[in-house]
Amino acid sequence: MEFKKSYELQGSNLGFSHEVPPFLEHVKIIFDQQELEEKEAFLFFTHFQKNGWQTKTGVPIKNWKHILDQWIWDLKTVRRKK
């Protein structure tokens, strides 16, 4: 099982904390709970993975869930405007 392998590699990160980087599986779960498409979760994850889990100004992200909340809020705001 892919999740089990990921868990074993990263230790105790079960998705309850804000550890960076998160598992893609944890990001997908939150997007699913918000009734958003899996491709959006992948875009979020790859964007920050590519940028080394840093903000636009180069500050390391300490809490990925905070950044994710903002990302989802922005997505939903854009959808409302359409």
C-alpha positions as CSV (number, residue, x, y, z in Angstrom):
1,M,0.0,0.0,0.0
2,E,1.4,3.4,-1.1
3,F,0.3,5.2,2.1
4,K,2.0,2.7,4.3
5,K,5.3,3.1,2.4
6,S,5.0,6.9,2.6
7,Y,4.3,6.7,6.3
8,E,7.3,4.5,7.0
9,L,9.6,6.8,5.1
10,Q,8.5,9.9,7.0
11,G,8.0,8.5,10.5
12,S,5.2,9.8,12.6
13,N,3.5,12.2,10.1
14,L,0.0,10.9,9.9
15,G,-1.5,14.1,8.5
16,F,-2.7,15.5,11.9
17,S,0.2,17.9,12.1
18,H,1.4,20.7,10.0
19,E,4.8,19.1,9.2
20,V,6.4,20.2,5.9
21,P,6.3,18.7,3.4
22,P,3.0,16.9,3.7
23,F,2.2,13.7,1.9
24,L,0.3,14.1,-1.3
25,E,-2.3,11.7,0.0
26,H,-3.1,14.1,3.0
27,V,-3.5,17.0,0.6
28,K,-5.8,15.0,-1.6
29,I,-8.0,14.1,1.4
30,I,-8.5,17.8,2.4
31,F,-9.3,18.7,-1.2
32,D,-11.8,15.9,-1.3
33,Q,-13.4,17.1,2.0
34,Q,-13.8,20.5,0.4
35,E,-15.4,18.9,-2.7
36,L,-12.6,20.0,-4.9
37,E,-11.0,18.0,-7.7
38,E,-8.0,15.8,-7.2
39,K,-6.1,17.7,-9.9
40,E,-6.3,20.8,-7.8
41,A,-4.7,19.0,-4.9
42,F,-1.9,17.9,-7.3
43,L,-1.4,21.5,-8.6
44,F,-1.1,22.8,-5.0
45,F,1.3,20.0,-4.0
46,T,3.5,20.3,-7.1
47,H,3.6,24.1,-6.9
48,F,5.1,24.1,-3.4
49,Q,7.2,21.0,-4.0
50,K,8.8,22.8,-7.0
51,N,9.4,25.9,-4.8
52,G,11.0,24.0,-2.0
53,W,8.0,24.6,0.3
54,Q,8.7,28.3,0.5
55,T,6.5,31.4,0.0
56,K,6.9,33.7,-3.0
57,T,9.4,35.8,-1.0
58,G,11.5,32.7,-0.1
59,V,10.3,32.3,3.5
60,P,10.1,28.6,4.5
61,I,6.6,27.4,5.0
62,K,6.1,26.2,8.6
63,N,2.5,25.2,8.4
64,W,1.3,23.7,5.1
65,K,-2.3,23.6,6.3
66,H,-2.4,27.4,6.7
67,I,-1.1,27.8,3.1
68,L,-3.6,25.2,1.9
69,D,-6.5,27.1,3.6
70,Q,-5.6,30.2,1.7
71,W,-5.2,28.3,-1.6
72,I,-8.6,26.7,-1.2
73,W,-10.2,30.0,-0.3
74,D,-8.7,31.6,-3.4
75,L,-10.0,28.7,-5.6
76,K,-13.5,29.0,-4.2
77,T,-13.5,32.8,-4.5
78,V,-12.5,32.6,-8.2
79,R,-15.3,30.0,-8.8
80,R,-17.9,32.3,-7.2
81,K,-16.9,35.2,-9.5
82,K,-17.5,33.0,-12.6
